[in-house]
């Protein structure tokens, strides 16, 4: 195998933190990471589909992808340029460590909580210099030390926060360490018939504290968030898995097919039978 063929097949991962992919064809994958990801395109093109939304990333573009969301991705080469992208993954313990050390009085106040899953970011010197500083490790196959990867991830957090204030409540949406993460719990139990009092109790909170903490992670009420989540999963089961409506509505937590059909049409503009 010659050098050019090797480059076309190269995929590198350093400590599970940085990922570089090369391909001379269009590659489709499903993204469903439990952690936030920042992706930068060096060459080629990446298309991200989030149900009815399509985000296209070209050379030099960067996007932040929220955790716990299932997306379709297409990594395409363009003309003679192979696809080349590098991703940074931000785990909760890293974000908690970062948050514990920053001056809370300097945090922006009253930032609206976005429900977007993918944020295409404007080009900034901080983001550009961060990713350009990573290329030598992939070009030379020299593994960076744990200390360097840790510093680069911290640099990535600073770059994100400087890029958009909307990312503050997204990055720091975890609960205190002794409490159960609300989003983790809801993503695992969204189909269950639980009252708000039960959810609050199961996540280690009073009802009042649960409602206050929930406002930090979504501009929806808990009930509307659950319905939205159930409908998103139902859409995937209908569209991608070919499931029947009568099998889907119960599986995602609806008790009444009429209620399911009405809520589905309100969110997607069509009845579930037409998906």
N, C-alpha and C positions, 0 to 999 in steps of 0.2 A: 504494500500500500504506500503510495507516494505522499509527500507532505500535504499537498492540496486535499487529497482524499481524507487524510487524518484530520485536517482542520474542519472538514465538513461534518465530521462525526464527534467532535470534541464536546464533552460536557464535564465541567469541573465544579467541585464543591469543596470549599474550605471550611471545615468545622461546622458544616451545615448552615453557614451564615451567608456566604456569597455563592451565587450560582451563575455560571456562564454557559450559554447554549449556542451552538453553531449548527446551521442546517442549510442545505442547498435545495430544499424543497419546502412545500407548505406543510406545516405540522400542526395538527389540532390536538389540544389537550383540555382537560377539565381542571379548573382551579377551585380548590375547596380547602384552603389552608386555614387552620385554627388561629393563625397569627397574622398581624398586619404585615404587608409587604410593600416595599418601594422598588419599582422596576425602572430601569433606564435602558434606552435603545441606542446602541452604538452604530448599528447598521441594519439594513433590512426594514422590516415592518412587523408590527404586532397589532392584531385586531382583538379587542376584548368585547364580548357580547354579554350583556346583563339583561336577559329577557328582551324587552323592547328597546333597549339602548345599545348603541354601538360606538365604541371609542377606538380611534385609530391612532397609533403611535408610530411616528417616523423617526429617522435618525436625529438624535439629540433630544427627543421627547422623553418625558418622565411622568410616571403615574403612581399614585398611592392607592393600594387596594385594601379595603377594609377586611378584617378577619371574619370568619364564619359565614361567608357567602359563596355560593356555587356559581362560577362563571365559565363561559367558553372562551378559549384563547386560540388564536391562529398566529403562528410564527412563520412569516413569509420572507423568502429572499427576494430581492428586487434587482432585476437585470444581473449584473456581475457581483452585486453586493450580497454576501451571505447574511442570514439573520445572526445578530450578535447582541445579546442582552445580559445585563447583570442585575441581580435582585438582592435586596437586603431584607432580612426577616427580623422583625422586632418582637421578641417574646415578652410576656407579661412581667417576668422578674426583672428584665432590663429596664422596662418602662417604669416599674415601681421604684427601682433604684434611682433612676434619673429624676423622677418626680419628688422623691424624698429629699433631694439635694438642692432643688431650685428654690428661689425666693418666692413664696406663694403670694406675697404682696404685689409682685410684679406681673402676675398672671392677668391677662385681659378678662374683663368681666362682661357678663350678659352676652356671651357668644351663642348664637342659635345653634341647636344640635341638628346637623344635617343627616338625612336618611340616605344619602348617596352611598353607593358601595365602591365606586371608582372615582378618584379625583385626578383629572389631568392637570398637572402643575405647570405653571409658567417657568420658562428657563430663568435660572438665577445663577450668579457666580458661585454661590455656595453649593448648589446641586451639581453644577458642571465640574467644579474642581474636585468634589468628593468622588465622583465616578471616574474622572480621568486619573485620579491618584490610585485607582484600583487596577487599571489595565496592566501595569508591569507584572503583577502577580500572576495574571493569567497568560500573558505573553511569554513569561519565563518559566511558568510552572513552579515557581518558588512559593511555598506555603507561608502565608503571613503568620506571625505568632499570635497567640490568644490575646495578648495585650493590644496588638495592633487591630485585630478584628473588633475588639471591644471598643477601642477608641473610634474606629470608623463607624460603628453603629451609633455611638453617641453623637458623632458628627452628623450622621444622617438624621437623627431626631432634631438637632438644632436647625438643620437645613429645612426640615418639614415645617417646624414651628415658625421659622422666618418666612416661609413661602406663603402660608395662609393661616390666619387666626382660626378658621373653621376647624383646623386639625387639632386644636387644643382639647376640646371635649371628646374627640374621637380617640386620640392617642391615650388619654388619661381617663378612660371610661371604666377602669377596674374599680372594684370595691376594696375596702380595707382588707388586709391579708387574713383577718380572722373571720371575715364574712365570705359566704359563697358568692362567686361572681354571678351577677344577675343574668347577663346574656348567656353565659355558659349553661346555667340552669334552664332558662327558657328555651334555648335551642335544643336541649336534650329532652324537654318535657312539654313542648308546646301542644302536643296532641292530647294531653291528659285533661280531664275535667277538674280543674283546680280553682278554688276561689282565690281572690287577691289576698285574703287573710292567710290561706294555706301557703301561697307562694312566698309571702313575706316571712312566714315562720320557717319554711324550708331553707330560705337564704339567710337566716340568722338575723332577722330584722323585725321591728315592730311595723305595723301597717303604715304608720306615718313616716317612719324612716325609709321604708321600701318605696313609697310614693316619691319622697324627696330624692332618693338615689336614682330612681328610674328617670326622673326629669333630666338628670345629668347625661343620660345616654340616649335619649330619644325625645323628640317633640310630640310623639304620639302618646296616648294613654296606654297603660298596660293591656287593656282589653283590645284596643285597636291594633297594637303591635302584634298580639297573638293572632288576631284575624288575618292581618297582613302576612304574617309568617306562614300560617296554614294555607293561605291561598297561593303563596309563592311555591310551596312544596307541591301543592295540588297541580299547579301549572306544569311543573317539571314532570310529574308522574303522567299527566295527560299528554304533554307535547313530546317528551323525549323517551318515555318508557312505554307509551301506548296503552296505558291503563284505561279501564272503563270508568265512567263517571260514578256509577253506583259502588265501585270498589274504592274510589279515591276519597269521597267526601267523609266516610267513616274513618278511614286510615289517618286522615290529617286532623281529626278532632271535631268535625261537624256532626251534629245529631240529626239534623233535619235537611233533607236534600233541597227543599225549596229555599231555605235560608242560605245554603251553600251556593245555589245557582244565582240568587239575587246578589250576594256579596261578591261572587266571582265576576259577574257582569259589570258591577259597579267599579271594580278594580281594573279589569282588562278590556272593558268595552264590548264584550261578547259573552254569550252563555258558554259554559264549559263543554257543551256538546259540539261546539264549532271549533274547538282547538284541534 
